[in-house]
Amino acid sequence: MQPTAEPETGGRALAPAVAEVATLVFLLLAVSATGILPWAKGFDLDVHSWLVAHRSSTVVSFAAALTSSASSAFAVPAVFLAAIALTQGSLWTRLTRAALVTGVVGLGMLCRFGLSALIARPRPPEADWAVSASGQSFPSGHTSDAILAAGVLAWLAAQRLRDRPVLRSTLWIIAGTYVVAIAWTRVYLGVHWPTDVIGSIAFGTAWLCGPLVVRRALLSAGRSWREADVRPRLAAARSRRRHR
């Protein structure tokens, strides 16, 4: 009997397509951010100018408080501790999984930092900033940290809610809302262009889909190897039975 393929959930099945679309969006925005082909410059300037002109001190205070939650100093420990708390099994199993998912988040942050240094896009004029900022503009570090951490935290929690689809969907909606809110704060506070945060969301989406795509490829390769190993044995067994 040949081994059957492991059924895939909707998210895993869609991961390759989502990763491809997100990567394409990121590359298109990166081309504009470098200034090689600044096709989105007008959009950035219009949105930035309108938001700066319509800011209120109350909303600025709220946005500044919210945006401070999306820093790597908070996100990395939160992911590590959540992985330990939400993983079932021995302490070794919990620590191993925590190290793996924290590594995915940490490497994503490092990659984002490298891309930011490579693209070297200037931030909006400092006179428009409502909070302090440092580093390059594209892609947004706070937004990248938010989507990497929120995505992994939602995934960890969703693994414990396999039989509660409504609660799982609600969890993903909350995570997505948080990411969009952080992206909005970075633009509203004047420290990023709109395409900086859109690019970060695209980058984070592609990065988080990566492990699912790799897992799917490994499972497919494993099935192919097993089938290649099993079929000759089945054929040989049938041949022996015919010659008895």
C-alpha positions in Angstrom: 0.0 0.0 0.0 1.4 3.3 -1.0 1.7 6.1 1.6 -0.9 8.7 1.4 -0.2 12.5 1.2 -0.7 14.5 4.4 -3.7 16.7 3.9 -2.8 20.4 3.9 -4.7 23.2 5.6 -5.8 26.2 3.6 -3.0 28.4 4.9 -0.3 25.9 4.1 -1.7 25.3 0.6 -1.8 29.1 -0.1 1.6 29.9 1.4 3.6 29.6 -1.9 1.2 31.9 -3.8 1.0 34.4 -1.0 4.8 34.4 -0.7 5.2 35.1 -4.4 2.7 37.9 -4.4 4.2 39.5 -1.3 7.7 39.2 -2.7 6.6 40.9 -6.0 4.9 43.7 -4.1 8.0 44.3 -2.0 10.3 44.3 -5.1 8.1 46.8 -6.9 8.1 49.1 -3.9 11.8 48.7 -3.4 12.5 49.8 -6.9 10.5 53.0 -6.2 12.2 53.5 -2.9 15.7 53.3 -4.4 14.8 56.1 -6.8 15.7 54.0 -9.8 12.0 54.2 -10.9 10.1 56.3 -8.4 6.7 55.4 -9.6 5.1 55.7 -6.1 6.8 59.0 -5.1 3.6 61.1 -5.8 1.5 58.8 -3.7 4.0 59.0 -0.8 4.2 62.8 -0.9 0.4 63.3 -1.1 -0.4 61.0 1.8 2.4 62.3 3.9 1.5 65.9 3.4 -2.2 65.4 4.1 -1.5 63.5 7.4 1.0 66.0 8.7 -1.4 68.8 7.9 -4.3 67.1 9.7 -2.6 65.8 12.9 -4.0 66.4 16.3 -2.0 66.3 19.6 -4.4 63.8 21.1 -4.0 61.3 18.3 -0.3 61.9 18.2 0.0 60.9 21.8 -2.0 57.7 21.2 0.0 56.9 18.1 3.3 57.4 19.9 2.3 55.1 22.8 1.0 52.4 20.4 4.1 52.5 18.1 6.4 52.0 21.1 5.0 48.5 21.5 6.4 47.4 18.2 10.1 47.3 19.0 12.5 44.4 18.7 13.4 44.8 22.4 9.8 43.8 23.2 8.9 41.5 20.3 11.8 39.0 20.6 11.3 38.2 24.3 7.5 38.1 23.8 7.8 35.5 21.0 10.3 33.4 23.0 8.1 33.3 26.1 4.9 32.8 24.2 6.4 29.8 22.4 7.4 28.2 25.7 3.9 28.8 27.1 1.9 27.7 24.1 4.0 24.6 23.2 2.9 21.2 24.6 5.4 18.6 25.7 8.6 18.5 27.7 10.7 21.4 28.7 13.2 20.5 26.0 10.5 20.4 23.3 9.2 23.8 24.5 12.7 25.4 24.5 13.5 23.9 21.1 10.4 25.3 19.5 10.9 28.6 21.2 14.4 28.9 19.8 13.3 28.0 16.3 10.4 30.5 16.1 12.4 33.2 17.8 15.2 32.5 15.3 12.7 33.0 12.4 11.7 36.4 13.9 15.2 37.4 14.7 16.6 36.5 11.3 13.7 38.4 9.6 14.6 41.5 11.6 18.3 41.2 10.7 17.4 40.8 7.0 15.1 43.8 7.1 17.9 45.8 8.7 20.3 44.7 5.9 17.8 45.6 3.2 17.2 49.0 4.8 20.9 49.8 4.8 21.2 48.5 1.2 18.3 50.6 -0.2 19.2 53.6 2.0 16.1 55.6 1.5 15.9 58.9 3.4 13.1 59.4 5.8 10.6 62.3 5.4 11.8 65.7 6.5 12.7 65.8 10.2 10.6 68.9 10.6 7.5 66.6 10.0 8.4 64.1 12.7 6.2 63.9 15.8 8.6 61.4 17.5 12.3 60.7 17.2 13.5 58.2 14.7 16.8 56.8 13.4 18.1 54.7 10.6 16.8 54.5 7.0 13.2 54.6 5.9 12.5 51.6 3.7 11.3 49.2 4.8 9.9 50.3 8.2 11.5 48.6 11.1 8.6 49.0 13.5 6.1 47.6 11.0 8.4 44.7 10.1 8.9 43.9 13.8 5.1 44.1 14.3 4.2 41.7 11.5 6.9 39.2 12.3 6.1 39.1 16.0 2.3 39.3 15.7 2.3 36.7 12.9 4.3 34.2 14.9 2.3 34.8 18.1 -0.9 34.3 16.2 0.4 31.1 14.6 1.5 29.7 18.0 -1.8 30.4 19.6 -3.7 29.0 16.6 -2.0 25.7 16.9 -3.8 25.3 20.3 -7.1 26.2 18.7 -7.4 23.7 15.9 -10.9 22.7 16.8 -12.1 26.3 17.3 -12.1 27.9 13.8 -14.0 31.0 14.8 -11.6 31.8 17.6 -8.7 31.1 15.3 -10.1 33.5 12.7 -10.6 36.1 15.4 -7.1 35.7 16.5 -5.7 36.3 13.0 -8.0 39.4 12.6 -6.6 40.9 15.8 -3.0 40.2 14.7 -3.7 41.8 11.3 -5.4 44.8 12.9 -2.4 45.4 15.2 0.0 45.3 12.3 -2.1 47.8 10.2 -2.4 50.0 13.3 1.4 50.1 13.8 1.9 50.8 10.1 -0.5 53.7 10.4 1.3 55.1 13.4 4.6 55.2 11.5 3.1 57.2 8.7 0.9 59.4 10.9 3.8 60.3 13.1 5.7 61.5 10.0 8.7 59.2 10.3 7.9 57.0 7.3 6.5 57.2 3.9 3.4 55.2 3.2 5.2 52.8 0.8 7.7 52.1 3.6 5.1 50.4 5.8 3.4 48.7 2.8 6.8 47.3 1.8 7.3 46.1 5.4 4.0 44.3 5.5 4.9 42.6 2.1 8.3 41.7 3.4 7.0 40.3 6.7 4.3 38.3 4.9 6.8 36.7 2.5 9.2 36.0 5.3 6.6 34.3 7.5 5.3 32.2 4.6 8.9 31.0 3.9 9.0 28.2 6.6 5.6 26.9 5.4 6.9 26.8 1.8 10.0 25.0 2.9 8.0 22.6 4.9 5.7 21.8 2.0 8.7 21.3 -0.3 10.4 18.9 2.2 7.2 16.9 2.7 6.7 16.7 -1.1 10.3 15.5 -1.6 9.9 13.0 1.2 6.7 11.6 -0.4 8.5 11.3 -3.7 11.4 9.5 -2.1 9.2 7.1 -0.3 7.2 6.4 -3.5 10.4 5.9 -5.5 11.6 3.5 -2.8 8.3 1.6 -2.3 7.2 1.1 -5.9 10.2 -1.1 -6.9 9.7 -3.2 -3.8 6.0 -3.7 -4.6 6.9 -4.6 -8.2 9.5 -7.1 -7.0 7.0 -8.6 -4.5 4.4 -9.1 -7.2 6.9 -10.7 -9.5 7.9 -13.2 -6.8 4.3 -14.1 -6.1 3.7 -14.7 -9.9 6.7 -17.1 -10.0 5.7 -19.2 -7.0 
